[in-house]
Structure formats: structure tokens, C-alpha cells
């Protein structure tokens, strides 16, 4: 049977420092089969390297790189390129991409919520997705 799972992301906290949300893997019937937390840069009018991306529906492909290993690439983001879903724990590690993790916690004591177990979460997420899918991002 072909895997038709897709992604839905809901941003639930938007602050001057970061954007936090929840990422869901949905099966073809819309049932949630996986859930994790997301961490992004704050919204700064979609400016490259300092802003999260606009809400919308995007194609997503699995890809691999030396830096992040296997991860997800969000395609056709207006005015942006190389937007990835990859491991990271802190907003300071991001340049427009989306970090994922199992939980939210202030790991490094800077007063900002981080995401935990990012590598493990990424591997679990990748196992559930086909090579190409889509993501819907909304607040």
C-alpha cells in the first residue's frame, strides 16, 4: 500500500524571539498518526535568514545532506530557498528552517523554550512519510 501521509503544522506561539508550534502527520483519512513540537524564527515579513516562512501549502521532499543527514526540504516557498525541517534544539541554530522535537523545555537556561530530542524525533517523522508529500502551515 502506498504511503499517503501528509503534514499539518499549527503555529500556536508567536513572539519577538521565536515561533513555536505543533507538527502532525496525518494519514489519508486525516487521522493523526504522529505529533511533535516545532521551533522557528519569529515572523519578520519572510526575510531570508531571520524569519519563519509564510503560512500556506507547500510540497515537501525527503533529501539528504552532509550537514543534516536525512531531512525534509520544503519546496516553492515564495522568495526563499533551502527551507528544511531538520534537527535543532535552539532558535539560535535556525536561519529560516523548522526544528522539530519531542517536547518543549528551556534546555540552555536562556529563558526561551527549546525543543528536545530533535534527532530522535526527526528519524521517527521520516519513517512515517513518503518521499514526496505536502505540508499545510497555519496559525
N, C-alpha and C positions, 0 to 999 in steps of 0.2 A: 504494500500500500504506500502511495506517495505521501510524504510528509508535507502538509499544507499549513503548518503552524505559522502564525504571524505575530507581530509585536505591537503592543499598545503601551504608550508611556504617558503618564499623567504627572505634570509638574504641580506639586502641592505647596511648596515653599519657595518664594522668590524674594531674595533680599539683595542689598547692595553688594554683598560679598559672594553669593553663590545662588544656585538654583538647585533645589532638591526635589526628587520625585520618586515615582514607583514605576517599574517596568514589568509588564505582564506578557507571558507567552500565551497566546490564545490558539486553541485548536480550530479546525474548520467550522465547528458549530458555535464558536465564540466562548467556549468554556475556558477558564483559566487553568493552565497546566503547570505554570511556573511563575514565581514572583520574586523580585529583588528590588533593591533601592538604587537610585541614580543620583549622581552628583555632576553638576555642570557649572560653568562660569555664569555670572549674572547676565541678565539681558542688557546689552548695550548696543541696540539697533543693528544686530547682526554683524558687527565689526569683526574682521578677521583677527584671530588670536586672543581676543579679550571678551567675546560674547558667546552665549549659547546660540543655537540656531533657531530660526523661526518655527512656530508651530506648523504642522502640516502633515502630509502623507508623502513618504519617501520610499524608494526602493532600497533594499539592503542586500549586500552580498558578503559571503564569507570571504576572507582573504588572510594571507599570512605575510608577516614581515620579520626581519631580524630583530627589530626593537620590541614588538609586542607579541610575536608568535602568531597563533591563530586568533582572529578577532573579526569584528564586523565593520564593514565600510558602508556608510550612508551616502547614497548617490544623489546627484542633481539637486543639491542644496543651493538655492539662489545666491550668487555672489560668493560662494565658499567652495572649498575643495578639501579633500582628505579629512572629512569628519568621520571619526571612528567611534565604536563602542569597544573600549579596552579596559584593562586593569589599571587602576589608580586608586589611591586611598584619600588623597587630599586635593582640594580645588587648586592648590598651587602647582599641581602636576599637569593641569589641563591647559590647552590652547584652543579650545572650541569643541573638543570631543566630549563624549559621555563616559563617565566612570560608573561601574556597577559594583554592588557589594551586597552582602547578606544582611547587614544591619547598619544603623546609624549610631555613631559614637564619636566623641571628641578624642581621637586616638593620641594626638600630639599635644594636647593641652593648650591650643591657641584660641579656644572659645568658639570654634566653628565645628559643626558636625561634619564628620568624615564618613566614608563607607568602609566596612570591614570585609575581610576575606574576599578581596576582589578577584584574585587569580582563580580561586576555587569556584566562585560564582560565575566567572566567565566560562570556565570549562563546562559547568552544568548547563549554562544557557546554550552554548554552541551545540551540545549534544541533542538539543530539542528542536533545532532549526534546520530547514533545508538550506541548500547552497545559496538560494535566492529567495527573498521574501519581501515583506514591506513592514514599515513602522508608521504608526499614526502617533504624533506628538501633540498633546493638548494640555491646557491648564485646567 
